């Protein structure tokens, strides 16, 4: 019993050691200022949108692209209507997008849709575009989004990600949990990385990559369940530095039903496992051979969460079983679980509270809900624990998430 308690302590210490450097991220984000931009150079951009049965929302995204304050003759919008059974393609064409339809039930997922779209663009347009934006159909863009991204792109970053806000923060504790994490990720991970001169990581949607990156990869070649994390890790391993633009604001819609959230995050958890299995050893080698801090940071993003979760659950489960077998009180095991819960809750609450405070004006909901969802944020994040465990043993396939929120609320 004492041994298992000691192991629990060791796990807790290991978690602290692995993620202590992120306290530095928070400090850097709070005290450092962004470097001034150089002269912005106009670039020609292709906007890539992979959409599957998104007729309810895609028109609003396209409208938000057409009202950008960036010169419209430098923007061409492409949509792949991917295995659609609704009128997504017709609506996209009515909103002045170049649309191709894809029907392939054997290769399902955003990565395959992007690869299809980029191959078509290359066949017809060649190397006309300097960069490629990737959005999801449920996104909305701030009017200066492309202008702001172009400023940072002109500074020489071959890959950029942006500030990820929410269309429906205040719907319930689930949508707020997602939203608060993405805000935290934007400012206290990616913004801090940018200020320190290390590499950021792409987060799902709202990113830009250069023609040179596309040519080096020979097209889009990331097909794991979390193609964004795979894309980030691949480029970090190749020595690229991914930048971040804090003034390019994107809004997307978050799930509000737990069943839908479970399914989506199961895919993310499984995708993390896939990325860790495929690239984990290369990342570790990048740390050892090149002394790459970006590789270390990516390793901490991809690997420890599942490993620590399993180790912690195994130890606490063993504590309970040993106590039952020996006819002892379950008090020690119960207290161990409570301590772990309170430690995790406190850490996540502080992160959520800090993010809520600093991003207060950008969170679109009432004061009461901002405060309430700061307290529910740790509970939302802790639901990743059973999801991460289940992802180890379940087969997970890409499935679309329903979207219907048209406007920012």
Secondary structure, 3 states (H helix, E strand, C coil): CHHHHHHHHHHHHHHHHHHCHHHHHHHHHHHCCCCCCCCCCCCCEEEEEEECCCCCCHHHHHHHHHCCCCCHHHEEEEEEEECCCCCHHHHHHHCCCEEEEECCCCCCCHHHHHHHHHHHHHHHHCCCCCEEEEEECCCEECCCHHHHHHHHHHCCCCEEEEEEEECCCCCCHHHHHHHHHHHHHHHHHHHHHHHHCCCCCCCCCCEEEEHHHHHHHCCCCCCCCCHHHHHHHHHHHCCCCEEEEEEEEEEECCCCCHHHHHHHHHHHHHHHHHHHHHHHHHHHHHHHHHCCHHHHHHHHHHCHHHHHHHHHHHHHHHHHHHHHHCCCCCHHHHHHHHHHHHHHHHHHHHHHHHHHHHCHHHCCCCHHHHHHHHHHHHHHHHCHHHHHHHHHHCCCCCCCCCCCCCCCC
